[in-house]
Amino acid sequence: MASMFSRGDGAAASAKTYWWIGIALGQLCAFVNATSAAASTALESKHVYLPAWQTFFAYCAIGGAYGPMYYARVRRDESGGGYAWSKLKKYVVLAAIDVEANYFVTLAFRYTSMTSVTLLDSAAIPFAMALSAVALKSKYAKAHVVGACVAFGGLSVLVLSDATAKGSSTASVANAPLGDFLTIVAAALYATSNVLV
């Protein structure tokens, strides 16, 4: 495994390997998100509401995977000035923000449709762009800004259609505007945790 991450004579081959690993991990994340959304919808249809408990196992897995690596870095860097310990407070705050984002998006399934949650959750991208422009002074091309505006326009149309739906499948959910609001709050929290990491 260590040879896969070393940069030696085969730097080009190693870069290609990293690219494929990135693609595979991205697909795994997409699969886990889709499975989580389907599970949330299935639980909601059975009137089971456990937004915090549903994400508990995911956070246990993340902690089990990254906790030992972080501890090893702390142990390694103790003689070098405590770099890792100084970042721990920041990571704890960002983890709390991420937990709240997951809580809100899972709770949103109780009030709105899976389609609305999935689409509105993608608002994290324009939110991340805006936050990184303010907090990190990032610059974006005109095409990026236009894309973010188009995405926000589409999200606005979705929220308005959920708010005014009568006699449709969307109207059968408990409170679509509240679910949409919770999802937008979750997207903003996701953007915050991603930008400030």
N, C-alpha and C positions, 0 to 999 in steps of 0.2 A: 504494500500500500504506500509506503514511503517513497518508493521509486516513481510512483505515479505523480507525486506532487513535487518532485525534484526538478530543477531546471539545469539540464546538462547539455550534452551535444545535440540531443533531439528536441530543441526548444520549439520548433515548428510542430513536431508531432505532439509534444506536450500541450501546446496551445490548442491543437485540434481536439485532444483528449478532454481538456477543460471545457471546450465548447460543447462537446457531446454530453459531458457530465452536467453542464448547465441546462441543456435542453431536457435531459432526462429528469433532473430535479424539478424543473419548471412544470413538466407534465405530471410528475408525482404530486406536486402542490395543487395543480388544477384538479386532479382526480380526488384528492382529499377534500378540497373545498366543495366540489360537486357532491361528493358523498355526504359531507356534513350538511349541506343545504337540503338534500333529499331526506336525510334523517330528521332534520328539524321540521320539515314539512310533514313527514309521516307521524312524528310525535305530536305535532300540533293537531293533526286530524283526529288523533285519539284523545285529545284534550289533556295531554301531558306537557307541562310547562316547566322545564328545567334548564334555563339558559346558562346558568353558571356551571351546573354539573356536566352539561354536554361538552364543555371545553376543558374540563378538569383533566381528562386523560391526555388530551393533546399537550397541555402544559406540563404534565408529568413526563411525557416522552421528550419534549424539548429540554426540560431540566435534566433528565437523565442523559441526554446526548451532549448538551453543551456545558452542564455543570462541572463534570470532571475536566473538560478541556480548559474551562476558565480557571479552575483551581490549579491545574498544572501550570498555566501561565502565571498565576499569582506566585506560586512557589518558585518558578524560574526567575521571575522579575523581582523577588524580594530584595535581592542584593543590589538591584539597579534603581532603587528609589521608590519602589512601590507604585509603579504605573498602573497596574491592574486594580489595586485596592482603591486608588483615587477615582477610577471610572465606575466602581461598583454602585455608588449612589445614583449616578446617571442611569445606569442600566436598570436599577430597581424602579426608578420613576417611569422610565420608558416601558418597562414590563407592565406596570400598573395601568398605564394608558392603553397598552395593547389588550390587556385583560378586559378593561371596560369597553373597548371597541368590540371585542368578540361577544361580550355580554349583550350589548345593544343590538348587534346584528342578529344574534340568535333570538333575542326577545322580539325583534321585528317580525319574525315568522309567525308570531301569535296574532299579529294584527293585519298583515298584508300578504300578498301572494309571493311565491318563490320567484316569479319573474321580476316583480318589482324590486325585491331585495337584491337579486343578482345584478340587475341593471343599475340600481341606485348605488350599490356598493362600489361600482366602478368610478364613482365620483371621487374616490381617493386619489386618482391620477391628477385631475385638475387641481384638487386641493393641495396635493403635494407640490405641484408646479408653483402655485401661488405662494405657499409657505416657504419654499426654497428661494423664490425670488425676493421675499421680504427678509427672511432670517439669514440666508446664506449668500444673498446678493447674486443669485444665479441669473444668467441672461438666456433668453429663449428667442429662437428665430420667429419671424412673423407666422410661418406655417404652424409652429407649435401653439402659438397663442390662438390662431384661428381654429385649430383643432380642439383646443380646450373650450373655446366659446361654443363651438358646434356641440360638443359633448354636454355642456351645461344647458344649452338650449333643448337638447333631446331629453335630458333629465327633467327639465322644467315641464315639458309637455307631458311626460309620464306622471309627474306629481299632480299636475292639473287634471289629467284624465282620471287618476285614482280618486281625486277629491270630488269630481263631478259625476262619477260613474253611477248610473241607476239601471237596475235590471240586467246587469252583466255579471260575468263570473267574478269580476273584481268587487262588485257590490256585496257579494256573499261573505267576504272576509270581515272580521270584527270591526276594524277601524283603520282603513287603508291610509288615510292621511297621517295618523299617529305612527303606523308602521313605516311609512316613507320617511317621516321625521327621524325616527330612531335609526334608520339605515343611513341617512345623511349625517347624523351625529357620529355614527360608527365610522363612516368614510373619512370624516374630518379627523377623528382620533387615530385611525390607521395612518393617514397622511402625516400627522404629527409625529407618531412613533417612528415612521420610516425616514422622515427628513432629519430628525434630530439624533438618530443613531450615530 
